[in-house]
């Protein structure tokens, strides 16, 4: 991406291309992480657009990310769901990886819900449990806001004192209680990947105050907050990352744990969206 004006033009062009397929104006945007595509099946009256049909969208290269945009409704709320996201480890710049979030804003999205799977470093939590993301740490060594600022998107120095909206967190916690879903609350740290962390790195990240580690989400949230979009973050713990009892991570097991917990995540997000 060559500059702020080019970014604005590309976001508008992508939004216009999406409107050619669907006239819906979504109020809530939802980003689904690894192995978490099932929520899209709950979207009513859905219209599906492949990322390949949207100018400027990167190509999804991760096997467990479908690479589809789903427009429709959850209950009475118009939504747009991203089945698959983009990561720095795929070779994309953070500006490229977060471009879809800019486009969602141009489509009319007012609130962003991001979901992911993560390694759990809090010894009191177990694989398969859900976590409400309260804050994050950026260990990617970069920011999607580096470079010329486009004032029409947001300020040069956006405030990040509340990256995850407290009001939305309260809605989520109340929904979890009503649904009987156990929901922790913690700090997520973004790691570049794609190699998983060493035992020493897990110790370091835990000592920094992180409860969860993953390879996404933070750039998307940064861009959303740059555009003043309130954000709700939810994560599924798919593997336990305890340095003194660390086991070999198996991708198939990680995805299986995500899919096992996904129904609770889907119920929770649908319940939250109904309150918005």
Residue frames as qw, qx, qy, qz and C-alpha x, y, z in Angstrom:
[[0.000, 0.890, 0.457, 0.000, 0.00, 0.00, 0.00],
 [0.546, 0.350, 0.034, 0.760, 1.57, 3.21, -1.17],
 [0.064, 0.158, -0.214, 0.962, -0.03, 5.93, 0.89],
 [0.213, 0.297, 0.669, -0.648, -3.08, 7.11, 2.85],
 [0.500, 0.390, -0.092, -0.767, -5.01, 8.35, -0.18],
 [0.446, 0.221, -0.799, -0.337, -4.45, 5.06, -1.98],
 [0.054, -0.095, -0.932, 0.345, -5.67, 3.19, 1.06],
 [0.374, 0.363, 0.398, -0.755, -8.89, 5.20, 1.21],
 [0.530, 0.388, -0.395, -0.642, -9.54, 4.68, -2.50],
 [0.337, 0.142, -0.925, -0.108, -8.90, 0.95, -2.22],
 [0.115, 0.199, 0.821, -0.522, -11.21, 0.62, 0.78],
 [0.473, 0.416, 0.155, -0.761, -13.96, 2.48, -1.06],
 [0.488, 0.344, -0.639, -0.485, -13.44, 0.35, -4.20],
 [0.173, 0.018, -0.976, 0.129, -13.64, -2.87, -2.16],
 [0.266, 0.316, 0.635, -0.654, -16.80, -1.69, -0.39],
 [0.511, 0.421, -0.165, -0.731, -18.36, -0.76, -3.73],
 [0.394, 0.224, -0.846, -0.283, -17.56, -4.23, -5.12],
 [0.004, 0.145, 0.919, -0.366, -19.23, -5.85, -2.12],
 [0.379, 0.398, 0.346, -0.761, -22.33, -3.68, -2.58],
 [0.459, 0.307, -0.554, -0.623, -22.61, -4.98, -6.13],
 [0.358, -0.030, -0.933, -0.033, -23.24, -8.41, -4.60],
 [0.334, -0.553, -0.730, 0.222, -25.33, -7.27, -1.63],
 [0.051, -0.676, -0.120, -0.726, -27.21, -4.09, -0.72],
 [0.670, -0.611, -0.405, 0.117, -27.19, -5.00, 2.99],
 [0.081, 0.750, -0.328, 0.569, -25.76, -2.45, 5.42],
 [0.739, -0.248, -0.578, 0.241, -24.23, -4.46, 8.29],
 [0.333, -0.870, 0.096, -0.351, -24.12, -2.94, 11.75],
 [0.672, -0.583, 0.457, -0.005, -21.87, -5.57, 13.34],
 [0.605, 0.569, -0.555, -0.053, -18.71, -7.07, 11.88],
 [0.844, -0.407, 0.336, -0.100, -17.47, -10.45, 13.13],
 [0.383, 0.637, -0.667, -0.055, -14.01, -11.90, 12.47],
 [0.960, -0.210, 0.104, -0.154, -13.73, -15.68, 12.87],
 [0.125, -0.719, 0.680, 0.073, -10.38, -17.30, 13.64],
 [0.229, 0.323, -0.905, -0.156, -8.81, -20.70, 13.05],
 [0.185, -0.165, -0.969, 0.018, -11.38, -23.49, 12.92],
 [0.106, 0.408, 0.589, -0.690, -14.21, -21.12, 13.91],
 [0.117, -0.012, -0.520, -0.846, -16.25, -20.90, 10.72],
 [0.084, -0.396, -0.915, -0.001, -19.44, -22.40, 12.16],
 [0.069, 0.528, 0.401, -0.745, -20.99, -19.11, 13.26],
 [0.178, 0.249, -0.440, -0.844, -21.44, -18.19, 9.61],
 [0.174, -0.232, -0.915, -0.279, -23.93, -21.06, 9.30],
 [0.083, -0.564, -0.691, 0.445, -26.19, -19.26, 11.79],
 [0.046, 0.328, -0.102, -0.938, -26.41, -16.14, 9.63],
 [0.472, 0.540, 0.670, -0.191, -29.90, -15.82, 8.14],
 [0.494, 0.840, 0.198, -0.104, -30.57, -14.78, 4.54],
 [0.499, -0.595, 0.370, 0.509, -26.90, -15.01, 3.86],
 [0.651, 0.756, -0.072, 0.018, -25.09, -13.82, 0.79],
 [0.782, -0.404, 0.284, 0.380, -21.56, -15.18, 0.39],
 [0.444, 0.873, -0.204, 0.010, -18.70, -13.42, -1.37],
 [0.897, -0.036, -0.045, 0.437, -15.29, -14.99, -1.89],
 [0.355, -0.756, 0.122, 0.536, -12.34, -12.82, -0.90],
 [0.483, -0.006, 0.573, 0.662, -11.08, -13.35, -4.43],
 [0.185, 0.701, 0.578, 0.375, -14.03, -11.30, -5.70],
 [0.236, -0.943, -0.180, 0.152, -13.14, -8.28, -3.56],
 [0.557, 0.656, -0.162, 0.483, -10.45, -5.95, -4.98],
 [0.027, -0.726, 0.425, -0.540, -7.61, -5.33, -2.56],
 [0.835, -0.432, 0.229, -0.251, -8.40, -8.27, -0.28],
 [0.046, -0.542, 0.836, 0.071, -5.38, -10.53, 0.31],
 [0.750, 0.052, -0.593, -0.288, -5.63, -14.21, -0.51],
 [0.736, -0.498, 0.339, -0.309, -6.34, -16.53, 2.42],
 [0.504, 0.496, -0.707, 0.001, -3.42, -18.98, 2.61],
 [0.226, -0.266, 0.829, -0.437, -4.16, -20.77, 5.89],
 [0.238, -0.115, -0.921, -0.285, -5.98, -24.08, 5.42],
 [0.147, -0.478, -0.808, 0.312, -8.42, -23.56, 8.28],
 [0.114, 0.519, 0.158, -0.832, -9.48, -20.09, 7.04],
 [0.557, 0.506, 0.657, 0.044, -12.22, -20.29, 4.38],
 [0.212, -0.149, 0.336, 0.905, -11.67, -16.88, 2.82],
 [0.052, -0.555, -0.693, -0.457, -15.34, -15.86, 2.52],
 [0.129, -0.019, 0.269, -0.954, -17.38, -12.82, 3.48],
 [0.146, -0.456, -0.871, -0.110, -20.90, -13.67, 4.67],
 [0.180, -0.102, 0.109, -0.972, -23.57, -10.97, 4.83],
 [0.429, -0.425, -0.744, -0.286, -26.94, -11.52, 6.45],
 [0.399, -0.610, 0.150, -0.668, -28.45, -11.24, 9.91],
 [0.334, -0.067, -0.860, 0.379, -28.19, -12.74, 13.36],
 [0.011, 0.584, 0.651, -0.486, -31.65, -12.38, 14.79],
 [0.264, 0.900, 0.344, -0.040, -32.74, -8.90, 13.76],
 [0.253, -0.822, 0.265, 0.436, -29.22, -7.49, 13.53],
 [0.751, 0.651, -0.104, 0.040, -27.56, -7.10, 10.11],
 [0.614, -0.616, 0.426, 0.252, -24.05, -8.53, 10.24],
 [0.671, 0.629, -0.391, -0.036, -21.05, -9.25, 8.06],
 [0.835, -0.438, 0.329, 0.057, -18.86, -12.22, 8.99],
 [0.336, 0.711, -0.609, -0.102, -15.26, -12.75, 7.90],
 [0.980, -0.134, 0.146, -0.014, -14.57, -16.47, 7.60],
 [0.825, 0.108, 0.047, 0.553, -10.82, -16.25, 7.80],
 [0.129, -0.972, 0.077, 0.184, -8.33, -13.51, 8.52],
 [0.689, 0.598, -0.230, 0.338, -4.79, -12.59, 7.52],
 [0.734, -0.629, 0.035, 0.253, -1.53, -12.75, 9.46],
 [0.005, 0.881, -0.436, -0.182, 1.93, -11.27, 9.39],
 [0.538, -0.346, 0.750, 0.169, 3.45, -14.76, 9.16],
 [0.718, 0.495, 0.487, 0.044, 1.76, -15.26, 5.78],
 [0.523, 0.076, 0.306, 0.792, 4.02, -12.53, 4.42],
 [0.038, 0.814, 0.411, 0.409, 1.48, -9.71, 4.50],
 [0.142, 0.280, -0.312, 0.897, 2.23, -6.30, 5.93],
 [0.007, -0.392, -0.747, 0.538, 0.02, -5.36, 8.85],
 [0.304, 0.361, -0.045, -0.881, -1.60, -2.72, 6.64],
 [0.442, 0.101, -0.723, -0.522, -2.54, -5.46, 4.17],
 [0.246, -0.169, -0.935, 0.193, -3.67, -7.85, 6.91],
 [0.039, 0.460, 0.595, -0.658, -6.01, -5.25, 8.40],
 [0.114, 0.029, -0.427, -0.896, -7.34, -3.86, 5.12],
 [0.290, -0.419, -0.803, -0.309, -10.63, -5.81, 5.48],
 [0.251, -0.566, -0.579, 0.530, -11.35, -4.00, 8.77],
 [0.001, -0.303, 0.116, 0.946, -11.12, -0.68, 6.92],
 [0.239, -0.131, -0.698, -0.662, -13.56, -2.06, 4.36],
 [0.273, -0.495, -0.816, 0.119, -16.02, -3.23, 7.03],
 [0.110, -0.515, -0.311, 0.791, -16.11, 0.30, 8.40],
 [0.127, 0.193, -0.398, -0.888, -16.80, 1.64, 4.90],
 [0.254, -0.280, -0.854, -0.359, -19.69, -0.83, 4.61],
 [0.449, -0.575, -0.143, -0.669, -21.33, 0.68, 7.68],
 [0.728, -0.263, -0.587, 0.235, -20.12, -1.57, 10.50],
 [0.265, -0.822, 0.108, -0.493, -20.40, 0.18, 13.86],
 [0.644, -0.570, 0.469, -0.202, -19.18, -2.57, 16.22],
 [0.575, 0.458, -0.675, -0.063, -16.47, -5.19, 15.70],
 [0.844, -0.384, 0.324, -0.185, -16.37, -8.64, 17.33],
 [0.436, 0.586, -0.682, -0.030, -13.08, -10.51, 16.95],
 [0.913, -0.302, 0.224, -0.160, -12.58, -14.16, 17.85],
 [0.397, 0.625, -0.672, 0.018, -9.49, -16.32, 17.84],
 [0.941, -0.259, -0.208, 0.073, -7.91, -19.46, 19.23],
 [0.027, 0.832, -0.444, 0.330, -4.98, -19.16, 21.56],
 [0.651, 0.049, -0.670, 0.354, -2.47, -20.91, 23.73],
 [0.531, -0.788, -0.148, -0.276, -3.38, -20.64, 27.39],
 [0.465, 0.392, -0.544, 0.578, -0.62, -19.57, 29.78],
 [0.451, -0.479, 0.330, -0.678, -2.76, -19.01, 32.87],
 [0.178, 0.155, -0.963, 0.127, -2.32, -22.20, 34.94],
 [0.357, 0.185, 0.666, -0.628, -5.87, -21.91, 36.31],
 [0.644, 0.452, -0.026, -0.617, -7.44, -22.22, 32.86],
 [0.602, -0.057, 0.784, 0.140, -7.86, -25.27, 30.63],
 [0.016, 0.089, -0.700, -0.709, -8.05, -26.07, 26.93],
 [0.109, -0.461, -0.831, -0.293, -11.56, -25.72, 25.58],
 [0.158, -0.704, -0.503, 0.475, -12.52, -22.79, 27.81],
 [0.275, 0.778, 0.304, 0.476, -13.54, -19.34, 26.59],
 [0.441, -0.392, -0.205, 0.781, -11.82, -16.10, 27.50],
 [0.150, 0.950, 0.269, 0.051, -13.05, -12.53, 27.24],
 [0.622, 0.202, -0.052, 0.755, -10.10, -10.41, 26.07],
 [0.267, -0.880, -0.296, 0.258, -9.74, -7.41, 28.37],
 [0.035, -0.903, 0.315, 0.292, -6.43, -6.03, 27.05],
 [0.928, 0.311, 0.047, 0.199, -3.54, -6.98, 24.80],
 [0.404, -0.691, 0.400, 0.446, 0.21, -6.77, 24.29],
 [0.711, 0.690, -0.090, -0.100, 1.71, -6.25, 20.82],
 [0.582, -0.517, 0.547, 0.307, 4.82, -8.39, 20.30],
 [0.771, 0.531, 0.327, 0.128, 4.66, -8.30, 16.50],
 [0.523, -0.298, 0.234, 0.763, 7.37, -5.67, 16.26],
 [0.069, 0.185, 0.473, 0.859, 5.17, -3.52, 14.04],
 [0.258, 0.478, 0.538, -0.644, 1.89, -1.58, 13.89],
 [0.397, 0.538, 0.663, 0.336, -0.68, -1.29, 11.10],
 [0.028, 0.962, 0.242, -0.125, -0.68, 2.48, 11.72],
 [0.496, -0.456, 0.322, 0.665, 2.96, 3.01, 10.75],
 [0.345, 0.297, 0.549, 0.701, 3.27, 5.39, 7.82],
 [0.118, -0.180, -0.105, -0.971, 1.29, 8.46, 6.71],
 [0.166, 0.355, 0.781, -0.486, -1.96, 8.93, 8.62],
 [0.103, -0.387, -0.595, -0.697, -5.29, 9.36, 6.86],
 [0.147, -0.019, 0.453, -0.879, -7.34, 11.75, 8.99],
 [0.637, -0.066, -0.270, -0.719, -10.61, 10.54, 7.45],
 [0.716, -0.098, -0.691, 0.013, -9.97, 7.17, 9.12],
 [0.671, -0.670, -0.284, 0.143, -8.76, 8.42, 12.48],
 [0.169, -0.962, 0.216, 0.007, -6.22, 10.49, 14.44],
 [0.473, 0.634, -0.581, 0.190, -2.45, 10.23, 14.12],
 [0.137, 0.261, -0.827, 0.478, -2.14, 9.06, 17.75],
 [0.654, -0.386, -0.418, -0.498, -5.25, 7.03, 18.67],
 [0.409, -0.486, 0.569, -0.523, -5.88, 6.38, 22.35],
 [0.659, 0.053, -0.738, -0.133, -5.60, 2.71, 23.40],
 [0.198, -0.306, 0.660, -0.657, -6.54, 2.96, 27.07],
 [0.653, 0.131, 0.592, -0.454, -9.62, 0.83, 26.36],
 [0.140, 0.280, -0.766, -0.562, -8.94, -1.33, 23.30],
 [0.250, -0.290, -0.905, -0.187, -11.78, -3.70, 24.24],
 [0.310, -0.470, -0.119, -0.818, -15.00, -1.90, 25.07],
 [0.065, -0.079, 0.798, -0.594, -16.02, -2.22, 28.73],
 [0.616, 0.143, 0.204, -0.747, -19.71, -1.96, 27.94],
 [0.760, 0.268, -0.487, -0.338, -19.50, -4.80, 25.42],
 [0.297, 0.235, -0.873, 0.309, -17.54, -6.87, 27.94],
 [0.347, -0.004, 0.615, -0.708, -20.35, -6.44, 30.45],
 [0.756, 0.231, -0.112, -0.602, -22.89, -7.55, 27.85],
 [0.634, 0.311, -0.705, -0.069, -20.76, -10.62, 27.11],
 [0.076, 0.177, -0.844, 0.500, -20.31, -11.53, 30.78],
 [0.550, 0.091, 0.396, -0.730, -24.05, -11.22, 31.42],
 [0.770, 0.299, -0.339, -0.451, -24.79, -13.33, 28.34],
 [0.436, 0.297, -0.838, 0.138, -22.35, -16.01, 29.48],
 [0.209, -0.065, 0.747, -0.628, -24.04, -16.20, 32.87],
 [0.681, 0.213, 0.150, -0.684, -27.48, -16.50, 31.27],
 [0.773, 0.363, -0.441, -0.276, -26.26, -19.25, 28.93],
 [0.883, -0.408, 0.233, -0.019, -24.31, -21.14, 31.60],
 [0.786, 0.489, -0.159, 0.344, -21.01, -20.69, 29.77],
 [0.653, -0.593, -0.003, 0.472, -17.79, -20.39, 31.75],
 [0.457, 0.794, 0.054, 0.396, -16.04, -17.22, 30.61],
 [0.636, -0.403, -0.109, 0.649, -12.66, -16.09, 31.89],
 [0.186, 0.979, 0.062, 0.058, -11.23, -12.61, 31.42],
 [0.730, -0.425, 0.217, 0.489, -7.62, -11.92, 30.55],
 [0.066, 0.826, -0.320, -0.459, -4.80, -10.41, 28.49],
 [0.881, 0.380, 0.249, 0.134, -3.87, -11.59, 24.99],
 [0.240, -0.696, 0.437, 0.517, -0.40, -11.22, 23.50],
 [0.781, 0.609, 0.007, -0.138, 0.22, -11.29, 19.75],
 [0.572, -0.450, 0.583, 0.362, 3.26, -13.32, 18.63],
 [0.305, 0.563, -0.467, -0.609, 4.60, -13.20, 15.09],
 [0.859, 0.125, 0.486, -0.102, 4.77, -16.95, 14.44],
 [0.810, -0.129, -0.316, -0.476, 4.40, -19.19, 12.59],
 [0.527, 0.102, -0.774, 0.337, 6.73, -21.11, 14.90],
 [0.607, -0.708, -0.318, -0.171, 5.18, -21.66, 18.30],
 [0.162, -0.860, 0.352, -0.332, 6.89, -20.36, 21.41],
 [0.553, 0.221, -0.726, 0.344, 9.72, -21.96, 23.35],
 [0.584, -0.551, -0.554, 0.222, 9.45, -22.72, 27.04],
 [0.390, -0.248, -0.180, 0.868, 11.57, -19.65, 27.81],
 [0.078, -0.228, -0.319, -0.917, 9.35, -17.48, 25.64],
 [0.490, -0.573, -0.593, -0.282, 6.22, -18.69, 27.39],
 [0.544, -0.476, -0.422, 0.548, 7.84, -17.80, 30.72],
 [0.221, -0.051, 0.057, 0.972, 8.71, -14.33, 29.41],
 [0.244, -0.376, -0.471, -0.760, 5.22, -13.67, 28.04],
 [0.557, -0.578, -0.596, -0.008, 3.57, -14.88, 31.23],
 [0.484, -0.374, -0.305, 0.730, 5.85, -12.66, 33.33],
 [0.065, 0.124, 0.216, 0.966, 4.73, -9.70, 31.19],
 [0.362, 0.199, 0.458, -0.787, 1.15, -10.26, 32.34],
 [0.532, 0.173, -0.510, -0.654, -0.28, -12.21, 29.40],
 [0.676, -0.051, 0.624, -0.388, -2.79, -15.03, 29.88],
 [0.805, 0.437, 0.400, -0.030, -3.14, -16.01, 26.21],
 [0.170, -0.541, 0.518, 0.641, -0.88, -16.04, 23.18],
 [0.689, 0.515, 0.509, 0.017, -1.78, -16.07, 19.50],
 [0.459, -0.078, 0.433, 0.772, -0.76, -14.70, 16.10],
 [0.064, 0.547, 0.558, 0.621, -3.60, -12.34, 15.21],
 [0.280, -0.764, -0.578, 0.065, -6.26, -9.94, 16.53],
 [0.373, -0.610, -0.133, 0.686, -4.07, -7.12, 17.88],
 [0.177, -0.061, 0.394, 0.900, -3.54, -5.42, 14.48],
 [0.129, -0.526, -0.701, -0.464, -7.28, -5.67, 13.69],
 [0.357, -0.755, -0.488, 0.252, -8.22, -4.17, 17.04],
 [0.357, -0.408, 0.052, 0.839, -5.66, -1.38, 16.63],
 [0.046, 0.158, 0.530, 0.832, -7.15, -0.42, 13.25],
 [0.254, -0.645, -0.688, -0.215, -10.71, -0.65, 14.58],
 [0.383, -0.711, -0.337, 0.484, -9.88, 1.65, 17.47],
 [0.277, -0.147, 0.270, 0.910, -8.11, 4.02, 15.06],
 [0.161, -0.308, -0.555, -0.756, -11.54, 4.34, 13.40],
 [0.335, -0.172, 0.399, -0.836, -13.37, 4.65, 16.75],
 [0.736, -0.122, -0.525, -0.409, -15.10, 1.27, 16.41],
 [0.583, -0.476, 0.523, -0.400, -15.86, -0.38, 19.77],
 [0.549, 0.320, -0.765, -0.108, -14.46, -3.92, 19.94],
 [0.821, -0.355, 0.324, -0.308, -15.38, -7.14, 21.73],
 [0.379, 0.517, -0.765, -0.053, -12.71, -9.85, 21.79],
 [0.878, -0.239, 0.280, -0.307, -13.27, -13.54, 22.54],
 [0.289, 0.550, -0.780, -0.072, -10.80, -16.42, 22.51],
 [0.968, -0.159, -0.064, -0.183, -10.90, -20.20, 22.79],
 [0.298, -0.654, 0.695, 0.010, -7.99, -21.82, 24.59],
 [0.887, 0.303, -0.249, -0.242, -6.91, -24.68, 22.34],
 [0.818, 0.119, -0.448, 0.340, -3.69, -25.79, 24.03],
 [0.579, -0.813, -0.031, 0.058, -2.09, -25.41, 27.45],
 [0.574, 0.632, -0.265, 0.448, 1.26, -23.62, 27.34],
 [0.622, -0.764, 0.157, -0.066, 2.78, -24.32, 30.75],
 [0.326, 0.751, -0.572, 0.045, 6.61, -24.28, 30.43],
 [0.245, -0.445, 0.826, -0.245, 7.29, -26.93, 33.07],
 [0.581, 0.161, 0.782, -0.157, 4.75, -29.35, 31.59],
 [0.417, 0.580, -0.250, -0.653, 4.90, -28.40, 27.93],
 [0.712, 0.145, 0.681, 0.085, 3.78, -31.00, 25.42],
 [0.219, -0.044, 0.614, 0.757, 4.30, -31.08, 21.65],
 [0.439, 0.453, 0.206, -0.748, 1.61, -28.99, 19.93],
 [0.303, 0.175, 0.862, 0.368, -0.36, -30.91, 17.29],
 [0.202, 0.062, -0.217, -0.953, -2.34, -28.76, 14.84],
 [0.441, -0.269, -0.741, -0.430, -5.10, -31.32, 14.40],
 [0.396, -0.442, -0.708, 0.383, -5.64, -31.38, 18.17],
 [0.070, -0.250, -0.160, 0.952, -5.67, -27.57, 18.32],
 [0.336, -0.058, -0.443, -0.829, -8.35, -27.39, 15.62],
 [0.470, -0.335, -0.808, -0.115, -10.32, -30.19, 17.28],
 [0.273, -0.399, -0.571, 0.664, -10.32, -28.29, 20.59],
 [0.112, 0.150, -0.088, -0.978, -11.48, -25.15, 18.76],
 [0.431, -0.154, -0.629, -0.628, -14.33, -26.99, 17.07],
 [0.411, -0.356, -0.814, 0.202, -15.37, -28.64, 20.33],
 [0.169, -0.456, -0.434, 0.758, -15.73, -25.26, 22.06],
 [0.020, 0.096, 0.399, 0.912, -17.12, -23.44, 19.02],
 [0.260, -0.584, -0.700, -0.317, -20.82, -24.11, 19.78],
 [0.384, -0.686, -0.415, 0.458, -20.50, -22.19, 23.06],
 [0.250, -0.278, 0.168, 0.912, -18.67, -19.35, 21.27],
 [0.058, -0.307, -0.636, -0.705, -21.40, -19.24, 18.62],
 [0.326, -0.689, -0.647, -0.023, -24.18, -19.15, 21.22],
 [0.386, -0.584, -0.233, 0.675, -22.39, -16.42, 23.14],
 [0.157, -0.111, 0.322, 0.927, -21.76, -14.19, 20.12],
 [0.154, -0.460, -0.688, -0.539, -25.34, -14.62, 18.87],
 [0.372, -0.711, -0.557, 0.216, -26.66, -13.69, 22.31],
 [0.328, -0.465, -0.037, 0.822, -24.42, -10.62, 22.46],
 [0.082, 0.110, 0.507, 0.851, -25.37, -9.48, 18.96],
 [0.211, -0.618, -0.714, -0.252, -29.05, -9.70, 19.90],
 [0.359, -0.721, -0.377, 0.459, -28.39, -7.09, 22.63],
 [0.337, -0.236, 0.199, 0.890, -26.75, -4.59, 20.28]]
